[in-house]
Amino acid sequence: MARPSIIEPIPIPLSDDELIARIFRGLGDATRIRMLRFLLDGPRTQKEIVAEVDLSQGRVSQHLSCLVWCGYLDSERKGRSVEYRISNIRVAALLDLGAGFLDATHGDIGTCRIVKQED
């Protein structure tokens, strides 16, 4: 059985609150944050990203696909490789805001227990 697509074929009208929540869910993985931080220094190939985060190519590919589909990254095929780059300078601002929040709260988020809500 095929996995479900993570891209909606037709955009679903959602409230601004739901769309903002999706922004944070897209950033909700430490590996994706590491990848974004690495890419803030400039475009990189998938091979370079794999080496940086020390995960399998398949796992990195899944994370990169999420970041591209959610609008954090752009990708461009260059010969046999794909190069990734930050799509919008606001990505850096989001990461900086997260780091500032962490500093301001003295890491209290480390004691936060996230409870998954049933839909």
C-alpha positions as CSV (number, residue, x, y, z in Angstrom):
1,M,0.0,0.0,0.0
2,A,1.4,3.4,-0.9
3,R,2.1,6.1,1.6
4,P,-0.3,9.1,1.6
5,S,0.9,12.2,0.0
6,I,2.0,15.0,2.3
7,I,1.1,17.6,-0.3
8,E,-2.6,18.6,-0.7
9,P,-3.4,18.5,-4.4
10,I,-5.8,21.4,-3.9
11,P,-5.1,24.0,-1.1
12,I,-7.5,23.7,1.8
13,P,-8.8,26.9,3.3
14,L,-7.5,27.1,6.8
15,S,-7.6,29.7,9.6
16,D,-4.5,31.8,10.2
17,D,-4.1,30.0,13.5
18,E,-3.9,26.6,11.8
19,L,-1.5,27.9,9.2
20,I,0.8,29.4,11.9
21,A,0.6,26.0,13.8
22,R,1.8,24.3,10.6
23,I,4.8,26.7,10.4
24,F,5.9,25.4,13.8
25,R,5.1,21.8,13.0
26,G,7.4,22.1,10.0
27,L,10.1,23.1,12.3
28,G,9.2,20.5,14.9
29,D,12.2,18.2,14.4
30,A,15.7,18.9,15.6
31,T,17.2,17.4,12.5
32,R,15.3,19.9,10.3
33,I,16.5,22.7,12.5
34,R,20.1,21.5,12.1
35,M,19.7,21.3,8.4
36,L,18.3,24.9,8.2
37,R,21.1,26.2,10.4
38,F,23.6,24.5,8.1
39,L,22.0,26.0,5.0
40,L,22.0,29.5,6.4
41,D,25.7,29.6,5.4
42,G,24.7,29.0,1.8
43,P,23.5,26.4,-0.7
44,R,24.5,22.8,-0.2
45,T,24.1,19.5,-2.0
46,Q,22.2,16.7,-0.4
47,K,25.5,14.8,0.0
48,E,26.9,17.7,2.1
49,I,23.8,17.8,4.2
50,V,23.9,14.0,4.8
51,A,27.5,14.4,6.0
52,E,26.7,17.3,8.3
53,V,23.7,15.7,10.1
54,D,25.2,12.2,10.0
55,L,22.0,10.4,9.0
56,S,21.1,8.1,6.2
57,Q,20.5,9.6,2.7
58,G,16.9,8.3,2.8
59,R,16.2,10.0,6.2
60,V,17.8,13.3,5.1
61,S,15.7,13.1,1.9
62,Q,12.5,12.9,3.8
63,H,13.4,15.9,6.0
64,L,14.5,17.9,2.9
65,S,11.2,17.1,1.1
66,C,9.3,18.3,4.1
67,L,11.3,21.6,4.2
68,V,10.8,22.1,0.5
69,W,7.1,21.3,0.5
70,C,6.5,23.6,3.5
71,G,8.4,26.5,1.8
72,Y,11.5,26.7,4.0
73,L,13.9,25.6,1.2
74,D,14.2,25.7,-2.6
75,S,15.9,23.0,-4.5
76,E,17.6,23.0,-7.9
77,R,19.0,20.1,-9.8
78,K,22.6,20.5,-10.9
79,G,23.7,17.6,-13.0
80,R,23.3,14.5,-11.0
81,S,22.9,16.3,-7.6
82,V,20.3,18.5,-6.1
83,E,21.3,21.7,-4.3
84,Y,19.2,23.2,-1.5
85,R,19.1,26.7,-0.3
86,I,17.0,28.8,2.2
87,S,14.0,30.1,0.3
88,N,13.2,33.1,2.4
89,I,15.4,35.2,4.8
90,R,12.6,35.0,7.3
91,V,13.7,31.4,8.0
92,A,16.8,32.9,9.8
93,A,14.5,35.2,11.8
94,L,12.3,32.2,12.9
95,L,15.4,30.3,14.1
96,D,16.7,33.5,15.9
97,L,13.3,34.0,17.6
98,G,13.4,30.4,18.8
99,A,16.9,30.8,20.2
100,G,15.8,34.1,21.9
101,F,12.8,32.5,23.4
102,L,15.0,29.7,24.7
103,D,17.4,32.2,26.3
104,A,14.6,34.3,27.8
105,T,12.9,31.3,29.4
106,H,16.1,29.8,30.6
107,G,15.4,26.5,28.8
108,D,12.0,25.9,30.5
109,I,10.8,24.3,27.3
110,G,12.9,21.3,28.3
111,T,10.4,20.5,31.0
112,C,7.4,21.0,28.7
113,R,5.4,17.8,28.0
114,I,3.7,18.0,24.7
115,V,0.4,16.2,24.6
116,K,-1.0,15.1,21.3
117,Q,-4.6,16.2,20.9
118,E,-7.1,13.9,19.2
119,D,-8.8,15.4,16.2
